Amino acid sequence: MKKIILFAVVIFSLSFAHRSVGQTTKSTVVATLPRTEEEWRKKLTPEEYQVLRLKGTERPGTGKFDQFFEAGTYSCKACGTELFKSDTKFDAGCGWPSFYKTAVKSNILEVPDYSFGMKRVEVKCAVCKSHLGHVFDDGPEPTGLRYCINSVSLGFVKK
């Protein structure tokens, strides 16, 4: 009986996850996301794995999107989910790409983060749960938010 219930829960979860991916993203998401850490290690570069899966960060000012201001759309490097539009990007002077608004709010998870003795809000991809960066309340109007995101966490499609 336990096996049947577990099987039903798994089927329901997969069905729900499939529907929510289709409803919450505007970009193409890889049909089968890696599920194990070993699969993620094979898919991602060592630097991408360190940031996206182990919640690392790149050194400030070193990311390719820090001082990059072309028109287009930023997506999750791990799964392709649309995250930010270039018209919401601004130069915060912090050394990481910064955005004041998400492209699709439901594509981002905001999770309390108390690591390193600090109180912050971690930003994760809602589809693959990869770490992207943090959000702070010191951004420009109209939102007052600063999504401080690692360049290595992002893909970019030029407009």
DOPAMAR-506878 format. One record per residue (C-alpha): x, y, z. Coordinates in steps of 0.25 Angstrom, whole numbers. Layout:
BEGIN
     X     Y     Z
     X     Y     Z
...
//
This chain:
BEGIN
     X     Y     Z
     0     0     0
    11    10     3
    18     7   -10
     4    11   -17
     3    23    -9
    17    27   -12
    15    25   -27
     3    33   -27
    10    45   -20
    21    44   -30
    12    44   -42
     4    55   -36
    16    63   -33
    22    61   -47
     9    65   -54
     8    78   -45
    22    81   -48
    20    80   -63
     8    89   -63
    14    99   -54
    27   100   -63
    18   102   -75
    10   113   -68
    21   121   -61
    32   122   -72
    32   129   -85
    45   123   -89
    48   108   -94
    52   100   -82
    60    87   -84
    50    76   -84
    57    67   -74
    65    74   -63
    76    67   -56
    71    61   -43
    84    57   -36
    96    65   -32
   104    56   -41
    96    59   -53
    97    74   -50
   112    73   -49
   112    67   -63
   103    78   -69
   110    90   -62
   124    95   -63
   131    95   -49
   129   110   -47
   114   109   -50
   112    96   -41
   119   104   -30
   110   116   -31
    97   109   -36
    97    97   -28
   106   100   -16
   101   114   -13
   115   120   -16
   118   134   -22
   127   140   -32
   137   150   -28
   131   165   -30
   134   171   -43
   138   158   -50
   125   154   -56
   123   156   -71
   109   162   -69
   113   172   -58
   116   184   -68
   108   178   -80
    96   186   -84
    91   180   -97
    76   178  -100
    70   164   -97
    66   154   -87
    74   148   -76
    70   133   -73
    75   123   -63
    88   116   -67
    84   103   -62
    70   101   -68
    67   113   -77
    55   119   -69
    53   134   -73
    57   142   -61
    60   157   -64
    58   167   -76
    70   176   -79
    61   188   -78
    61   186   -62
    76   184   -61
    84   196   -55
    98   198   -50
    98   197   -35
   113   198   -34
   113   186   -25
   121   177   -35
   109   168   -39
    98   169   -50
    86   176   -43
    72   177   -47
    60   184   -40
    49   175   -45
    48   160   -49
    42   157   -63
    32   147   -58
    31   148   -43
    27   133   -41
    40   128   -48
    48   133   -36
    48   128   -21
    52   137   -10
    57   129     2
    62   134    16
    77   132    17
    84   134    30
    97   128    26
   110   135    30
   103   142    42
    95   151    32
    80   152    30
    78   152    15
    68   147     4
    73   137    -5
    68   137   -20
    66   123   -26
    61   119   -40
    47   114   -37
    48   103   -47
    61    96   -44
    64   102   -30
    78   107   -34
    84   118   -26
    84   131   -34
    88   142   -23
    81   151   -13
    71   162   -13
    72   174    -5
    63   186    -2
    73   197    -7
    69   198   -21
    63   209   -30
    49   212   -32
    39   207   -36
    41   195   -27
    52   199   -18
    58   185   -20
    72   181   -24
    73   166   -30
    88   164   -28
    91   152   -37
   103   144   -41
   107   146   -56
   110   131   -56
    96   128   -52
    91   135   -65
    89   132   -79
    86   143   -89
    77   144  -102
    80   157  -110
    67   164  -114
//
